[in-house]
Amino acid sequence: MTARAGRAERPDGPGAVRCDVVLPCRDEALALPSVLASLPADMHPIVVDNGSRDDTAGVALSHGATVVSEPRPGYGAAVHAGVLAATAPLVGVIDGDGSLDPADLTGLADLVESGVATMAVGRRRPIGPGLWPWHARAGNAVICWRLRRKARLPVHDIAPIRVSRRDDLLDLQVEDRRFGYPLELLLKAGVAGWRLVEVDVAYGPRAVGTKSKVSGSVSGTVRAMRDFARVLR
């Protein structure tokens, strides 16, 4: 069950909040200040605390975010809890580790709001060497190759940053609550005939003191690939 841990005041009035942005987080207290400060002014952050052992929730609240507690472990569980808590017409998703620039959400939201895309997604382009470990990059390439062949989707990354309409997203009824969530999302979007538009986005270093749960180790990548394989069956 999802529990609302707190909610900061958000602007009122027509168009004040264009897009709610879900940030699934576990132990991202060090990264959140700069990430939240970089969020576009017309977007509101929803930080989903997915079992953090640090002060992720406290830091998020102090920087004006809505905080939702999701005790069930898993990327999909955290994202789904955040989407349920969202109230704006558009909902975005971005990692809270500082590797992606929240400013890129504006261009993605423009594509959805204008009707060019049902969902706009980012394709990571590393800005320096060694930022995307070989095992994570290889796993991502294999999965996206399968997506292009099986679902005829024009994607080259597993939507690490994305924007869609909240109602459209909930209508897809994505069920995976672990790392397979974005893959199931893309597969169901393809079946539903969504217009997917992929845009290059800069992929930088994570915030100092944080570690990726997937690409940070070979074992993390293997766990994610197992979740992906289950979805692709």
Helices and strands as residue ranges (DSSP letters): E 3-6, E 19-25, H 32-37, E 43-49, H 56-62, E 66-69, H 75-85, E 90-93, H 104-113, E 119-126, H 134-150, E 162-165, H 166-172, H 181-191, E 196-203, H 218-232
